[in-house]
Amino acid sequence: MKRWLTLLAIVALVGAGSYFATRALWPAPPADEDQVAWIAREFKLTPAQRDAVEKLHRDYLPVCSDHCALIVDARERLAANPGDAALRADVARLERQCQQATLAHVRQVAACMEPKQAQRFLSLVEPRILHHDHNAVFGLK
């Protein structure tokens, strides 16, 4: 019985030590980190690259907001008239327009990066954009 208690104590100490060691060596990113800060950190941007990405991000925010508002409005009209094929086509058109504009935007962002980092960025982000269903805000975190 004493041997089991000793073994249990050793396992508990090793587990706790491992947990605290990983927390100290690999801290999590801040929860409130914005997209530009995440991109700058994750893709090792220089200050000039970060500034360029931040400008692109600021310039695209109103475009993104407009797309979202148009999609929400079209979906509300479709919900009120679910059999209306023209409204259904309008929703699909607006979603495609948003998707294409967002893809163009992230490609502009990627153009600010070193080629290997740009490829890694696009391989992470493009599939998410292509599979985004416009039912929630698109995010990179």
C-alpha positions as CSV (number, residue, x, y, z in Angstrom):
1,M,0.0,0.0,0.0
2,K,2.8,2.3,0.8
3,R,4.4,1.7,-2.6
4,W,1.1,2.8,-4.3
5,L,1.0,6.0,-2.4
6,T,4.6,6.8,-3.2
7,L,3.9,6.0,-6.9
8,L,0.8,8.2,-6.9
9,A,2.6,11.1,-5.3
10,I,5.4,10.9,-7.9
11,V,2.9,10.8,-10.7
12,A,1.1,13.8,-9.3
13,L,4.3,15.7,-8.9
14,V,5.5,15.0,-12.4
15,G,2.1,15.9,-13.8
16,A,2.0,19.2,-11.9
17,G,5.6,20.0,-12.8
18,S,4.9,19.3,-16.5
19,Y,1.9,21.5,-16.5
20,F,3.7,24.5,-14.9
21,A,6.8,24.0,-17.0
22,T,4.7,24.2,-20.3
23,R,2.9,27.3,-19.0
24,A,6.2,29.0,-18.2
25,L,7.9,28.0,-21.5
26,W,5.0,28.5,-23.9
27,P,2.7,31.2,-22.6
28,A,-0.6,31.6,-24.5
29,P,-1.1,34.8,-26.6
30,P,-3.2,37.5,-24.9
31,A,-7.0,36.9,-25.2
32,D,-7.7,40.4,-26.4
33,E,-5.0,40.4,-29.2
34,D,-6.4,41.9,-32.3
35,Q,-6.1,40.5,-35.8
36,V,-3.3,42.9,-36.9
37,A,-1.2,42.1,-33.7
38,W,-1.8,38.4,-34.3
39,I,-0.7,38.6,-37.9
40,A,2.4,40.6,-37.0
41,R,3.4,38.2,-34.3
42,E,2.5,35.0,-36.1
43,F,4.1,35.9,-39.5
44,K,7.0,37.8,-38.0
45,L,6.3,41.1,-39.7
46,T,8.7,44.0,-39.6
47,P,7.4,47.3,-38.3
48,A,6.9,48.6,-41.9
49,Q,5.1,45.4,-42.9
50,R,2.9,45.7,-39.8
51,D,2.0,49.3,-40.6
52,A,1.1,48.4,-44.2
53,V,-1.1,45.5,-43.0
54,E,-2.7,47.7,-40.4
55,K,-3.6,50.3,-43.1
56,L,-5.1,47.6,-45.3
57,H,-7.1,46.3,-42.3
58,R,-8.4,49.8,-41.4
59,D,-9.3,50.5,-45.1
60,Y,-11.2,47.2,-45.4
61,L,-13.2,47.4,-42.2
62,P,-15.9,49.7,-43.7
63,V,-16.1,47.4,-46.8
64,C,-16.5,44.4,-44.6
65,S,-19.2,46.1,-42.5
66,D,-21.1,47.1,-45.6
67,H,-21.0,43.5,-47.0
68,C,-22.3,42.2,-43.6
69,A,-25.1,44.7,-43.5
70,L,-26.2,43.9,-47.1
71,I,-26.2,40.2,-46.4
72,V,-28.1,40.5,-43.1
73,D,-30.7,42.7,-44.8
74,A,-31.1,40.3,-47.8
75,R,-31.4,37.4,-45.5
76,E,-34.1,39.1,-43.4
77,R,-36.0,39.9,-46.6
78,L,-35.6,36.2,-47.7
79,A,-36.8,35.0,-44.3
80,A,-40.0,37.0,-44.7
81,N,-40.5,35.6,-48.3
82,P,-38.7,32.2,-48.2
83,G,-40.2,31.1,-51.6
84,D,-38.8,34.1,-53.5
85,A,-36.1,32.8,-55.9
86,A,-34.9,36.3,-56.8
87,L,-34.2,37.1,-53.1
88,R,-32.4,33.7,-52.7
89,A,-30.3,34.6,-55.7
90,D,-29.6,38.0,-54.3
91,V,-28.4,36.5,-51.0
92,A,-26.1,34.1,-52.9
93,R,-24.7,37.0,-55.0
94,L,-24.0,39.1,-52.0
95,E,-22.2,36.2,-50.2
96,R,-20.1,35.6,-53.3
97,Q,-19.3,39.3,-53.6
98,C,-18.2,39.4,-49.9
99,Q,-16.1,36.2,-50.3
100,Q,-14.3,37.6,-53.4
101,A,-13.7,40.9,-51.8
102,T,-12.3,39.3,-48.7
103,L,-10.1,37.0,-50.7
104,A,-8.7,40.0,-52.6
105,H,-8.1,41.7,-49.2
106,V,-6.2,38.9,-47.6
107,R,-4.1,38.5,-50.8
108,Q,-3.2,42.2,-50.5
109,V,-2.2,41.5,-46.9
110,A,-0.1,38.5,-48.0
111,A,1.7,40.7,-50.5
112,C,3.1,42.7,-47.6
113,M,4.8,39.6,-46.2
114,E,7.9,37.6,-47.0
115,P,7.0,35.0,-49.6
116,K,7.1,31.9,-47.3
117,Q,5.1,33.7,-44.6
118,A,2.6,34.9,-47.2
119,Q,2.1,31.4,-48.5
120,R,1.6,30.1,-44.9
121,F,-0.8,32.9,-44.2
122,L,-2.9,32.2,-47.3
123,S,-2.9,28.5,-46.7
124,L,-4.4,29.2,-43.2
125,V,-6.9,32.0,-44.2
126,E,-8.1,31.2,-47.7
127,P,-9.8,27.9,-46.8
128,R,-11.6,29.6,-43.9
129,I,-12.9,32.3,-46.2
130,L,-14.0,29.8,-48.9
131,H,-16.0,27.8,-46.3
132,H,-17.4,30.7,-44.3
133,D,-21.2,30.5,-44.1
134,H,-21.8,34.2,-43.2
135,N,-23.8,33.2,-40.1
136,A,-21.2,34.7,-37.7
137,V,-18.4,37.2,-37.8
138,F,-15.4,35.9,-39.6
139,G,-12.4,35.8,-37.4
140,L,-8.7,34.5,-37.6
141,K,-8.3,33.4,-34.0
